Amino acid sequence: MRLIGLNRLVSSMALVVAALMVVPTGATAGGPLSTLVGATWQYQLQADAGARLASSGGINVGLCERPVLGGACQKAKVFSIDLFAPNGTTPNALGVRAIRRAGGYAICYVDAGTWESWRPDAGAFPTSLLGKSNGWPGERWLDIRRPAALLAIMARRVALCEHAGFQAVDFDNVDAYDNTTGFPLTFQEQVTYDRGLAALAHHDHMAVGLKNDGGQAKVLVRYFDFAVDEQCVQYHSCGLLSPFVRAGKPVYDVEYAGSALSDCRAAPVGVDVIVKALSLDALPWRPCR
């Protein structure tokens, strides 16, 4: 990644300070999120690099699958896709345009809690901020006790999301305080960092989702516009996301294991569940309802 100029650096640092001091307004950024409650969603992080989907950035926006619990085939309305295109370095503007042409809503997946060795800006992270592996190859937890340093990097990523045309951001791995990271992280330190992330997205006029952090949903629902979770049905934790449901905000969940039928039957009202494989390719994909 090219080095940003001095003026951009000063601007980014000012934004970080503002992010840490932000007070929520109650307004929803990035579009009419309330209309997306109950919308079928797709979670595709592995773009198809084949020629067939080259014009859509590797994102399959034409899938129509029958819901697990019955009914006519459904197409996804909400898409969470990786910031980067199949080449790994260019923001996936083609994917965003394909989603929006199809009448969909494009969410930008950004890992904000772990360092990933293959990202084009991996060298921007000070080695002192890298902790233990999170269990995935090439990934290490980040030390969120120094939020300014990390938010400056995340601000650049969020700017790339906005420039590519995304309407929202899905920040992953924002529950470090509840994991073995190599750092003595506290509940409040995580809240501070997550609030900063939400402010970055809102500053760039995008909505923002709280990812896999149900334990802090009561505190953070004011700052986030929707929630994304993995396996809350399997782990009987969907109830933690009830603050979002009560606030009329979308809640999206993906299930990877077990019986699709039993998972879908157990999904609570207000949680939009899909069934996929861990690889997160376009297929398999089935909505529950």
N, C-alpha and C positions, 0 to 999 in steps of 0.2 A: 504494500500500500504506500502511496506517495505521502510524504510528510506534509502536514497542513502548515499553512503560513502562520506568521506570528499573530496577525489580527484574528485569524480563525481560532487559534489556540486560546487567546485572551477571551474571545467570545464564548468558547466551550467551557472554560473555567468559570466564567460568570454564570453560565447556565447551570453548572453543577451546584454552585452556591445557592442559586434560586431554587433548584430542585429540592435541596435539603430543607428549605424553609417554606415550601409551598403549603398553602392552606386550600383545601378542596372547596370548590364553588358549588358542587352538586350538579353542574352541567355535564352532559355526556359529550365527549369529544369524538371526532372521527365518523360521525354519521348517526342515523337513527337506530341505535342498538336495540331499543325497546321493540322494534318491529322484527327483530331476529330471535326473540324468545320462541322456542319451539321449532326453529329452522333446522333442517338437516345439515350436518356439517361433514367435512372431509379433512383428514389429517394425513397429508402426503409430504413426507420429508425426503423421500428418495425419488428424484425426478427421473422420468424415462428419457434416456439420452438417445433413443432411436429416432430415425428420420420421421416417423409417423407423427410424433408430437413435437417436432423441432420448432414449429411455428408458435407453440403454446408454452415454450420454456420447459417442456417435459411434464407439464401438468395436464392430467386428463379431466377435462371439464364436462365431458359428455356421458359419463357413467350414469346409468339408470338401473338401480337394483331394487328388488322386492324387499320390503322390511321383514325382519325376522318374525315379527308378530302378525304378519299378513297385510294384504292390501296391494294396491298398484305400485309399480316401480317408482322410486323416488330419485330425484337428482339433488346433489348437494347445493345448498345456497351459500354456505359459509365454508371457506377454505383456509386452513392454516398450512402454509408452505414455507420452505426455507428462504431466508433472505437471498441466498445466492443461487444462480442458475446451475445447470449440470456441470459447467466448467469449474465451479468452485470459487470463482473470483469476481464474477460480474453479477450485480444485483439482477434478480429474475423479473425484469420489467415485462418480458414477453408473457410469463406466467400470469402476472397481475392483469395485463391487458386482456388475456384470454378469459380470465375469471370474470372480469367486469363486463366484457362484451356479452358473456352468457348470463348477465344479470346477477352475478354472485358478489360476495363480500370477501375481500382479500386480507388475510392476517399474516403478518411478517414474523416468522419464527426466528428468535434471537436467543442464543444461550448467554444468559447474564450471570450465571452462578458458577460455571466451570470454565476452565481454559481448555480449548480444543486445539490440538497441535496442527491440524490441517487448515485452519482458517487463515486467510491472507493477512490478517492483522495480529497473528499469534505472537509475533516478535515485539508488539507494543506493550505486552504485559510484563511488568517487572518480575523477575524470578522470585523475589521475596514474597510475592502475593500468591504463589502456587503452592497448594497443599497436597493432600493425599488424593489418590485416584478415587473416582466415584464409581468404579467398577466397569466403566466402558473404556475400551482401548483409546489411548491418546487424550484422555480427559482427566483434569485435576481440579479439585475444588479451589475457589478463589477466596482470599481473605477480605471479607466485606467490612472488616473493621476500619479499612481505609477507603471509604466510599468515594471520596473526591477523585482518587486516582482511577478507580474503576468506572465511575460515571462519565469521566471525560472520554474514555474509550467507547462506552456504550452510547454516548451522545453522537459519536461519529457513525456508529452502526444504525442508530435510529434515523439519522439524516439520510442514510442510504435507503432505508425503508421508505421514507417519505418521498424521496426523489424518484423511486421506482414506481410510485403510485399506490402503495399499500394503504389501506384504510385503518389498520390497527396493528398492534404489536403483541406478540405472545412471548413473554420473557420466561425462559426455562430455568430450572434449578435455582429457584428463589426460596428454597426451604433449607438452606445450608445449616442453620442453627439446630435443626433436628436431625443432622447426619454427622457421621464421623469424618471430619474434614481435615484434622490436624491443627485446627485453631479453636480456641475456647470462645466460640461465638454465643452471643446471648439473644434472647427473644427480641429485645428492643433494638439491638444492632441490625437484626434482620428487618424489622419494621422500618427503620430509618433508611436502609438501602432500598427496600422495595418501594417506599414512598418516593425516593429519588428517581427510580426507574419510571414510575407512573408519571411523574412530572415531565420527564424527558419526552415521553410519547405525547402527552397533552400539549407540550410546547410546540411540537411539530404537527399539531392538529390531527392527531390520530388517537383512536381509542386504545385501551390497554387491558390485557387480561392477566388475572392472577393465576399462576400455574402451580398445581400440586402443593398448595400451601393452605389447606383447609384449616389447620390449627391456628392460623392468624386471620381467617376470613372475617371474624367479627370486628377486628381492628381495622382491617384494610379495605373492607367493602366500600367505604366512603371514597377511596382513592382510585378504585379500579372499576371498569365498566362492564366486565364479564369475567367469568371464571372458566378455566380449562383444567381438567383433571384426568389422571390415568388410573384406571382400575378402582374407582371408588366403590363400585358395586362389589367387586371381588373382595375388597378389604373392609366392606361395611362402613365406609366413611363418607358416603354421600351427604349424610346429615350435617356434616361440618360446613357444607356449602349453602345451607339454608339461608344465611343472611343475604346471599345474592338472589336466591329465589324470592324471598320476601320483598326485596327491593325492586323486583321486576326486571332483574338483569339476567342475561343469558348465562346458562351453565352448560358446558360441553364436556362430555366424558367419553373416553375410549377404553374398551375392554379387550384384553389380549388372550386371556386364558379361560378355561372352563367351558361350560355349555352356553352357546349363544342364546338359546331359548330361555334358560333359567336366568341368565344375566339380564336379559331384556325384560322378563317378567318381574324381576326384582328392582328394576330401575325406578326410582321415585319420580313422582310428578314434578316437572320443572327442570329435570336433568335430561338433556338430549344426548342419548347414548348411541355410539356406533361400535361395531365389532371389527377388529382388524388383526393383522399379524404384526409382530414386533419390528419387522423390517420397514414398516410404514411406506411401502410402495402404494401405488394407486389401488391395486387389488391385492388381497381380498378386502372388500369394504361392504358392510351391510348396516344400514340404519336399523334401529330397533323398531321404530314406529314410522 
